[in-house]
Every structure is written in C-alpha cells, then in structure tokens.
C-alpha cells in the first residue's frame, strides 16, 4: 500500500508506482486530499490498475480501505510531509491515510520530503525518532536542491533507494527459492448443458494467496486455477482451466517439474455423465441427472509423490480433525489444511480463514482467524520446516 501526501514530490509517485509494479508488487494507492492537488487519482489508478483510495472511500459501509490495509504486506508513505509525519507520530486518525497507519499491522516505510529547515526542526526530528522506535523505517531524505531553490536535506530519496528498502523489507525470506510450487485454486465448472454447470462457491482467494506468498518467497510458482474473478498474480505461471478433468491434465503435466504441490482448489467430485449439447428445456416433471465421479487429483499426486511435499486442503462441515486426518492418510499427504466451511469468516469466498494444519506425526496446529495471505504464510512456513527435516537444507538460495 502506497500513501501519497501533499508535497511537490508527489509527482514522483507516478514513477514510484511504475517502478514498484515493474518490480512485481501489487500496489494499492491511498492519496490525501492535498496530494490530489499535485497529481490526479486517475493517473495513479491507471498505473497501479486499482482504484485509488481517498478520504471519500472511508464512507463506504463495506470498508474497502480496511480490507486493503489488512491485505497489504507493507505500508510505504512517499512522499511523507512534515504534517503527515506529525499526524502519524501522535496517533491522529483524522483522515483516511492516518487511520490506515493506525490500522496497519505490517511494516511501515516513510520517505520524508519537505524543505530543509522544516526537516531540521526538532519537532520533525522528534516525530521521526518516535516513529522509528515504533518500528517504522525512514528512507532518505536526500540532500540537494529543493523546490524552494534552497540546497539541503529534504528531497525525496531516489526511487531506486525506496524500491531497494521496500524489497529488503518485503522479501526478507527467500526460503522457497529452491522450490517449484504448484498450487491449485478456485472451483471447477462441470458443464451440464451449454448454459449450466455444477460447481462450488470457491472464489480462488485461498489458493491465489498461497501462490502470491510462494512467489514472494522466491519459489518458481505455477498456479492452476479454475474459473475465478481474481487477476492472475504477477510473477506466477498461470494456467486457467474449467473442469476437473482439465485441472487433472494441467497438474499431471507439470508434476515432474514441481517440488511442492498445494491443492487449495475445490474440485467437483462429480460431473454429469453425459454432455447435453443443447439447452435443457423446462418440463413439468422432475429431472434426474446422472453424475459420474471425477478422478481424485490429489490422491493421484500423493500416490506418486516421491521427494515432493504434498499439501491438501479439506473443506468440512463437521468432525473437522477426524475427517481431515482420514484424507491425509488416504491421499499420502505431508500436511492437510482443514477448514470448517460453516464457520463465520472461514472457507469459501471470504477474505479470512480459520484453519487447522495436520501433519503425518499426529500434530494438530490450530490457527486463529487470519487474512488468507497470513494463512498462506503459515502453511508455507510448515513446508519450509518439512523440507529442512527431509533434507537438512535451509532452502536459502
Ligand atoms: O477459494 P476460496 O473461496 O478462497 O475458498 C477456499 C476453499 C474453501 C476452497 C479452500 O480453503 C479449501 O478448503 N479447499 C479444498 C476444497 C475441497 O475440495 O476439499 P475436499 O475435502 O473436498 O477435498 C480434499 C482435497 O482433495 C483438496 O485438496 C482438493 O483440492 C482435493 N481434491 C478433491 C476432489 C478431487 N476430485 N480432486 C482433488 O484433488
């Protein structure tokens, strides 16, 4: 998440958004009212490919700004004016960006930009020192000619320096750089006739979060996804499929390359026995559909896993741990991530999930309700420690 505040250096946010997206980041921009006097939200929305959040966004009952800050991996504020730094240092929540600063639980990077005397003022220095003690990383400012014509400290740090700082903070772990992670996500569509299909309520959010996290941690990542409204994550090899049979073919085709398989997809267990070539017409009589079982892709993968780490998911509506353990054993999995999809905030289509991770040694790790990206992190932490156990290798590339 990039906060842009009202300094003349706000025009450099255009270059910054471009550089961040080129480096592979998904950027959500938040602009203060005064930043919008220097550069338009339309420019930054076009470059970031997401709507820009402004103070008006806070007046939305769905609270998209809070969802965005909870999903963010890092909050970068560049340029950060003296006024903004003071607001942050004193915990004010009087506009959207100040509120998001307080709501942000991820690392914060500030790139100050202001006139030299303002920057040297003890108030600004004390505020920056206070923010540092809370864990904020301050990048810059650079010294040089300022907009006022004066020379001194206060120029926004070079874009390259900001990107480097963000990269260091976002990717401290490259602990999956020796892995090829194959993730499945979303539902499958099993066509019934040319206009109808059998499916599930899966959105793809859980699997996409796993793929994003794996890629961020250095893995070559392959995402095989059923139909989803989500955009393919950057830096991930993406294969879109519709049916369970297509998903099976895509997974088996890439299996030889993969060292880790994580199956978050909700694969339809059945498909219609016969494809009906023209639209079923309405009749005043019951309709019976004949369904045949789809192959269990995960079971096939588990049966030929070799040195691979295989992680399944289990979507349950009761007896969570017992049923998930049966699947773990039957499908020869290393780990299974079980979610009770009847629970509030868990399972299908929501931003969060509450999961229990079971392992082959009988271990049961219950995680609290977390954003799906954090659930993904915890699953991949387990994959890394399993790899260390199996090979004694740290996976650092
Ligand atoms: O996509 P979201 O909206 O974010 O929702 C996330 C989720 C609820 C779909 C996800 O968290 C989840 O639980 N995914 C697994 C859903 C599922 O199909 O569970 P299952 O218990 O029926 O299957 C067990 C495992 O076998 C799964 O890893 C599944 O991918 C796999 N399977 C199942 C059937 C089949 N024919 N082939 C398979 O590979």
Boltz pocket constraint, residues with backbone or C-beta under 6 A from the ligand:
constraints:
  - pocket:
      binder: B
      contacts: [[A, 185], [A, 186], [A, 187], [A, 201], [A, 202], [A, 203], [A, 204], [A, 205], [A, 206], [A, 207], [A, 244], [A, 263], [A, 264], [A, 265], [A, 266], [A, 267], [A, 268], [A, 269], [A, 294], [A, 295], [A, 296], [A, 297], [A, 298], [A, 299], [A, 311], [A, 312], [A, 313], [A, 314], [A, 315], [A, 316], [A, 327], [A, 337], [A, 339], [A, 341], [A, 347], [A, 348], [A, 349], [A, 350]]
      max_distance: 6.0
